[in-house]
Amino acid sequence: MAKKRQVSSGVPQLDALLDGLYIGDNVVWHDDAGSLAAVFCLNFIRSSQAHKKPFVYVTFDRSPRNLLDKLGPFGADPRMTILDCFTQGKGAGSGVFTKFYRSRRSKNGCEVLQVENPRDPENLMEALSAVHGSMKGDVRYVFESITGMQELWGGEDQVISFYSHSCPRLYELNTIAYWILEKRAHSPRLRAQINQIAQVAIDMHVKRGTTTLSILKAENRGLETLNKPHRYWSKNLTVTFDPERGTTGRLDLGMRLKTFRTKRGFSQKDLAKLVGVTPSTISQIESNLIYPSLPALLKISEVLSVQAGAFLESDGDIQGRVVFPGSEAVETNIYDLPEGAVKARHLTPLDYKSKGEPYLIEIPPRQDISSHFLTHKGEEMGYVLEGRVQLKTKNGLHTAESGDLICLTTEIPLQWKNTGKGTARLLWIKIR
């Protein structure tokens, strides 16, 4: 059986805890407060749109107008389709909600489709099949929410029947789907049955102002961090997990390993294979549950191209250096792009801390890339060293030649193309 492709959730810290998402995953979010999963959904949408993936948002609890307000600029993407199960469901066909379709004259942005009788699960299944059949590639989904389904359909059995049919089907169709439920609104029986079918299950709760996330299930990952709470904070779309807020003075080797690993673009499985250990060993080290043996630490350092001392010291002498030889540059894997589509080299050692993170980007001749080559939330700049490239943003097509500077402040390129006959080379800097 072919290995499933790994993609990003849009939250690097969650990717590190979960070892990323894989095509075919159905991810169930057990939300204690009913609002905690929203920031993870929005980051998932943002990451999917940055990679030009079609997206379906199924809403039972929000009117289309309310949902579009929540989605903000993400609702302007024409690759997104909203399946409205609210207007003729909880909205009971009220004119207050149906006027949305009469007043929405603009054809720009996402498509909003009204499910005529969402009280019948069969109608939703037919609508999903029709929408999916019109899309190409691996489609992404958000179902908001399982709780809304149960309230509309009148019982758990209908929800379990729908989920038992839909989850395997979405897996076979090579999708990734987020399913949201308010865990206090459901019985242990329903939650257990849903978890049994899902590939990934995540629990979220809030207590005394502190939000915590626990991974209940993650198929084919071999994680040792299951059912262990991870504290996090969120502001706007930024999610910060507890270890990033500073340690209590003890050695945080695990967080440094995560940082170096993700800079190289390695999954836990990738690194484990190169080092000669199990993925669970890497997971335990990154969670500070165990420390590696000296031979293992030296091998990890070799694979990641960092000094072993970088794991044991906060900064070291590297911060005072002025010149970094080209021999110290390291290859970086690129998620979500075909092998060979782009080559990236991190030009400074992975343990060097600065406000700018420099890369050498090489794009083969005539290569067409269907997304941006880096995942980053801040500003970026690129200087074209050689060749000619074309990038597409929401504002149109832009061409840059040797000697030109590319500045990205809010725009994320939707497409890159090397329009020259030779390899295009760019000096690229991510600005923190």
N, C-alpha and C positions, 0 to 999 in steps of 0.2 A: 504494500500500500504506500502511495506517495506521501511524503512528509508534508504536513500542512504548513502554509506560509505564515510567518510571524509578522504581525503589524503592531503599531503603537496605539495605546489607549488615549494618547494625547496628554497623559500625565506621566512624566518620566519616572517619578518615584513609585507610582503604582506599577508601571512596567517592571521595575526592579524587584518589587515584592512578589509580583505575579509571574515573572518571567515572560511578560508580554501577553498579548492576545494572539490567538491563532484563527485563521479562516475556518469557519464552522462552529465557533464558540457561541453558545447561548449563555449570557451572563445575567444571573438573577441578583438584583440588589434588594436586600432585606433592610428597608429603611425604617428606622425607629421613629423618626419625627415626620416622615412624609415629605421632607424637603432636602434631605442630605445628599441624595443621589444626583440632584440637579446639576451641580458643578461638574461632576464626572461625565454626565451626559453631554453637557455643552462642550467640554474639552474633546470628547469622542467625536462629536459633530464637527468641531473645528479641524481636528486632525484628518477626518475623512474628506472634508471639503478641500483641504490643502492638497490632498492626493487625488482630487477629482473623482471621488467615488459617489455613485448614486445613493441616495438616502431616503428612507421611508420613516415617517414619524406617525405613529398611530396614537390618537388621543381619545380617551374616554372621559377625562375629567375637566378638560379645558375647552372653551369655545375657540374657534380658529383665530378670532381677533386677539383673545387673551394669549394664546400660544405664540402667535407671531410677535406680540410684545415681549414675551419671555425670550424668544429666540433672537430678537434684535437683528443684527446684520446677517446672521446665519440663515434667516428666513428669506434672504434675497437671492439665494443660490438656486438657479433653475434646475439643478440636479436633485433638489429635494422635493419630495411629495408628502403632503400631509393627508392622512386618511382620517377624516372627521367622523368619529363615532359618537360625538357629543351632541351635535345639533338635533339629530333625530333620536338620540338616546336620552341622556339626562336632561337635555334641553327641551325634550318633548315637542320638537318642531315649532317652538314659539317664534313669533315674528321678530322678537328681540334678537334672536340668533340667526334666523334665515335671511334677514336683511343684509347680512354680511355678503352674501353671494350676489345680491342685487346691486350693492354699492361698490363692490370690488371690480372696478373697470380695468385697472392696470393688469396687463398680461405679463409684466416683469416679475421676476422673483420666482418663488416656488409655486408649485401647483397644489391647489387645495381641492380634494375630492370628497364629496359628501356620501357616506354610506347610508343608503336609504332606510334600511331596517336593521340597525346594529344590535337589536335585541335578539336577533337570530344569529348564533355563531356561524352558521353556514354562509350567511351573507358576507360576513367579514372574511371568511376563508376565500370566497370567490373574488372579493375585492383585492385581497392580497395577491392572489394568483394572477389577476389581470395586470396589476401594477408591476409585479415582478417580471412578468413576461415581456413588458415593454422596455426593460432596462438591460444594460449590458455590464458584464464584469461582476465583481463581488459586491453585492448590495449590502448596505448597513441599515440596521433597524433600531428604533427605540419604541417600545410598547409602554405607554403611560395611560393606564397602569393595570396590573393584574387585579388590584383592589377595585378599580373602576369597572372592570369586566364582571367581577363577582356581584357588585351592587346592581349592575344592570341586568345580569342574567339570572339573578335570584338564588344562586347557590354555588357551593364549591364543586359539585360534580361536573357542572357544565364547564367551569374553568379548567379543571383537571383534564377533561376530555379534549377541550380545545388545545391546551398546552401539550398534551401527550401526542397530539397529531402534528401540531405546528413545529415544535422544537426539533424533532428528527428531520422533518422536511426542510427546515431552514438550514440544518447542518448539511444535508445532502446537496443543497443549492449553493454551498460555499458562501454563506453570509456570515455576518457577525451581528448578533441581536442583543440589545439590552432590554431586560424586563424589570420593571419597578413594582414593588409591592410594599404596602405599609404593614409591617409584620404583626402589629398588634390587632389588625383587622382580620387575621386569618388563624385558623386552627393549626396546631402542630402537625396534624395529618396532612393538610394541604402543603405546608411549607416543606415537609419531609419528602412528599411525592415530587414536588417541583425540583427540589435539590437533587433527587435521585436521577432525574432526566437531564438536568442542565449539565453543561461542561464546567461552568464556573459559578460559584455562589459566594456572595460577599455580604457580610453583616455590618450594619452601620448603626451606631447609637450615640446619644449625647447624654452626658450626666454632669451636672454642676458646671455647665458651660464648656465642657471638654468633649470634642467629637473623636470617636474611635472607629477604626475600620479593622475587621477581621476577615481573613479568607477562610471560608468554610469548606470549599471544594475547589480543586483546580486539576482537572483531568490531564494525565500524561505529562505532569510537570515534575513530580517527585519532590515537591517542596516539603521542607521540615518546619515551616512557619505557619502551618494550618492552625486555625483557632487561637492564634496569638494576637492580642490587641496591638494596634499601631495608632498612636495618637497623631492627629493632623489638624491643621487650621486651613481655612480657605478665605480668600478675599478676592472679590470679583471672580476671575477665572484662574487665579493662582492658588495652587494647593501645596501646602508645605507640611511635610511630615516631621515628627518630633526630633529625630536625630539631626535634622538640618538646622534646628534652632539653637544649636550649641550643646556640647556635652557637659557632663558634670566633672570633667577633669580626667576621667579614665580614658584609656586608649580606645579610640573609635576606629579600629582597623576595618571593620565591616563597611562603614560608610565610605571610607577611602577606596576600598575595593570596588564598591558599586560605582563610584564616580569614575574611576579609571576604566572599568569595564564598559560603561555606557559611552564614554568618550571614544572608545575603540569600536563601538557598534556591535559588541558581542552580547548574545543572550547568555544566561547562566549555563545552558546546555552547550553553547559554543565554547565557552571558556573551560568548562569541565572536560570536554573532549580533548582540547588542546593540552590541558594540564595533566590529564590522566587520572581524574577523580570523578566521582558521581556528581550530578547536578545538585543533589541534596547537600553535599559537602560545601559547595559554593554558597548555597542558600543559607546554611548554618553559619558560615563565616561572615556573610554579609549581615546577618541578624545578630552578630556578636554572641552567638550561642557557643561557638568553639573558636579556637585560634588554630591556624594551620601549623603543621610541623615546619621546621626550618627548610628541609628539602622542598616541601610543597610551596612555601613562600617564595623561595628562590625561583622555582619553575613558573609560578604565577607572575613574578616580576619579569622574567624573561619573555613570557608570552605577551604581556602587556607593554613591554618595552619601557619599564620604569625601574628606577633604583629600588632595591629592597628597603632601603632606609626611608623611602617615601611613605611606606605603610606605618612606620614607627615614630616619625617625627612630624611636627605640625607644618614646618616649612622647609627647613634645611638650608643648605648653602645655595640652592638653585635660584632662590628669589633674588640674590645679588648678582646673578650673571648678566652679562650684556650681549654676548654672542652665543648663538645656538647653531652648531654645525648641521648641515643638511642630513648628515648620517643619523641624526637623532629623530628625524621626522618619522612618523608611524602611519601605516595604512589604517584607514577607518572604514568599517562596513557601513553600508547605507541601507536602512530598512525600506521596504515597500518598492524597491526598484529592481528590475531584472539584473542579473549578474552581468557585469561588463558595461552597463549603461553609462556609468560615471565612475571615475576613480578619485578618491579623496585621500589626502595625506594631512595629518595634523602636524603642523610645523614646529611646535614647541613640545617639550616633554609633557606628558599628561599630568604630572604633579606640579607644573608651573602655574602659578595663579596670577592672572592679570585681567584687566577689564576687556581686553580684546583677545579672541581665540582665533588664531590664523590657520587657514587651510590652503593647500594647493589643490584646485579642482581641475580635472582633465576630462573633457567630453570628446569621445571619438568622432571622426568625421561623419556628417549626415545623421548623427544620432538624435532621435526625438525622445525627450523625457517628459512623461505625462504628469509630473509634479515637481515640487522643489526638491533639491538634493539634500537639504538639511532641515531638521526640525528645531525651531527656535522661536521663542516668544518676544525677543528684543529686536533691536535694529541690526542691520547687516550692511556691509559694504563689500564691493568686489571690483578689482582692477583687472582689466583684460590684458594679460601678458602677451597672448598670441592667439590669432584666429579671429573668428567672427561668430557671435551668438545672437540668437533671438529669444526674448523671453516674453511670455504673455501674462498680463495681469488683468484685473477687472477693468482697468482703464484702457486696455488695448495692447497692441504689439509694440515692442521696443527692440531696437537693434543696437548692439554695442560691438565695436571693433577694437583692435589692438590699440592701447593707450587710453581707452575710455574708462570712466568710473561709473559703477552702478551703485545707487544708494537705495536701500529699502528701509523705510521707517514704519509704515503701517501695512504696506502691500506684501502679500505672499505670492510669489510666482506660481502660476497654474501650469505652466509648461515651459520647457527649455528646448532649444533646437540649435545644433551646430550647423550653420548654413554654409560653412567653408569646406574646403577640400582636405584640410589637415586637422590635427587634433587641436581643439581650443583649450587654452590654459588660462585659469583665472586665479589670482591671489584673492582669497575670500576671508573676510573677518566677521565673526560673530561678536557683537558688542553687548556686554552684560548690563 
